[in-house]
């Protein structure tokens, strides 16, 4: 299909679908905006020639993400190239957007960055509500409902769930003063002969064959990270898999097959007791699944941590941990960066009316 046979409505529908699939950073929509910017202002890009911008658009996206978010996304090259596949935003559709973008002095660029601005406002509302909330007033369900009920963040509710799990687990582990000990056999020649290996890999040597350190949990990554099915790992053994879902026996099998760890802790919304029994009765599963934690358990522990007994200690640190993880997961917290960028480019979001009005998009299943 040539650009002459693509309507503006069809091209905008493709763009809206791309925005609807995007997560917090809106990397691919930003890649489109920057390609259109080069085409309109610098006039260095011919939108009909895919080779002129397929790879360069990734570099442009990285530059803008660094300016807006303070970090450069690291994305698989094939994943990025799919942006311009026939079913996503091929040259003929992009050319139509380019013509309208030129005709209306950057309206498509403004539209895309209007969604960035929209998400900034949304995440700042959530951050401010947590920052102003006393531990006794914090309610886990209400917090998660802000993501589930806001169209801007429904694609990110799984990350919000992971954040509250990590904040709770890491904070309680710290207050338990948990420690782990690693020791090796100091006898014989092996430690002496392989002392360089032992020092570099295990942290022990012939003079110090035993070490002790605090027990800690770590999140594998934030948005767009390839985590191979692993959400958290602990330096004391188990891997933690977090699913904002109600799990079935087949889900358990999938988790055990994707997570390479001797012990797995599974966190989910809910699960029937019969499902747990069915899974644990299978050979190989019962020895690997240390436990299953549901949202009911999380809510109970949150009430205890933020209640009268612990609100000045565990509760305060718990909310602080949530804020820190939100800032890492959603680096849309520097409103001045975004406002400065909009002003520098001359993007006036007040122009976004009618066809180009920014709306909260329904979350769609997608790859970003």
C-alpha positions, 0 to 999 in steps of 0.5 A: 500500500502506498502513502496515497492510499493510506488515510490520516485516520488509518495512520493515526489509528496505528499511532494510537495503537502504538501509544496504547501498547507503550509502557512508562517510557513510551520509547517507540512513540518517542522514536516516531516523534523524533523521526517526524521531527527530523523530517519536519525541522531538519529535513534530513529524513525521507520518510519513504526511505526506511533505511534512513531512519530505521536504526537512527530512530533508536539513537534519537529515542535514546537521546530524548529519554536521557534528556527527559528521564535521565537514562537511556533505554537498552532495547533489543535491535530486532525489538526496535526494528519491529516498530516499522513492520507492515503491521505497526508503522511502515513507511507509507503510514508514517509518511501520512503522519509526516505530511499532517505533521508538517501541515500543522506545524508539528501537531503529531510530535506534540500529540506524542509528547502530550502523552509523556506530559500526561503520564508525568502528571499521573505519576506525580499524583501517585507519588505525592499521595504516597509522600503525604500519606501517614503509614497508618493511612496507607491502604494497599488495595487503594494504592493498587487501584490507582494503577488499575483504575487509571488508563494511563497506568493499566499497562504498569499495574504488574510493576506496581504490584512488584514494587509493593511486594519488594518494598515489603519483603526488603523492609521486613527482612532488614528489620529482622536483622537477618544475616547469612553465613558462608563458610568453606572447609579450611582444611586440605589444599583446595582452598589454598590452591584456588584461593584467588577463585575463592576470594573473587567469587566467594569472598573467602580466603585461607585466613578468612574461611567464613564470612557473614553479611546482611540478608538482602533482596534485589529486584532484577530490573525495571521497565523494559528489562528482560528478566527471563521470568525472574522478578526478585532474587535473594542473597539467602537463596530463593528466587521470587516470582510476582504475578498480578494474577490468579494462578492455575496449576499450569501457571505454576508449571510455567513459573517452575520451568522458566525460573532457574532456582532451587527454591521459588517463592510465588506471589500472586493475587489469589490461588485456590488451595486445590491448585496448590495441592495439585501442583505440590503433589507433582514430582519436582515441584514440591521441593522447589516451591518454598511457598505461595503468598497471595494478596490477602497475605500482603494486605495483612502484613501491610496492615501490621507494618503500618499499624500502631505497633510499627508505624514509626519504624517499619511503616515509615521505611516501607513507604519510603521504599515504595517511593524509591522504587516508584521513582526508579520504575517511572522516571517521569518525576522531573516535571521541570525536565518535561516542561523545559523540553516542551518549551524548547521544542515549541510544543503547546499541549493546548493545541491538542483538541479534537482529533488530536486530543490526548486521552487516557488509552485503554491498556492493550496487550503488546511488546513494550 
